[in-house]
């Protein structure tokens, strides 16, 4: 299945947005949950980063 970019629905901010995290497929569920890497504070910011990266 490979690595995943996911919403971390365990936390929500004041604007009712979820952070975006990287899920490493090589780690167990327990390991991933202990060391999730946040890659953006919300979907809109993640999407803008992706658009900017594709323009480069």
Beta strands, then each sheet from edge to edge (+ up, - down):
strand 1: 4-8
strand 2: 19-23
strand 3: 37-40
sheet 1: 1+ 2- 3+
end
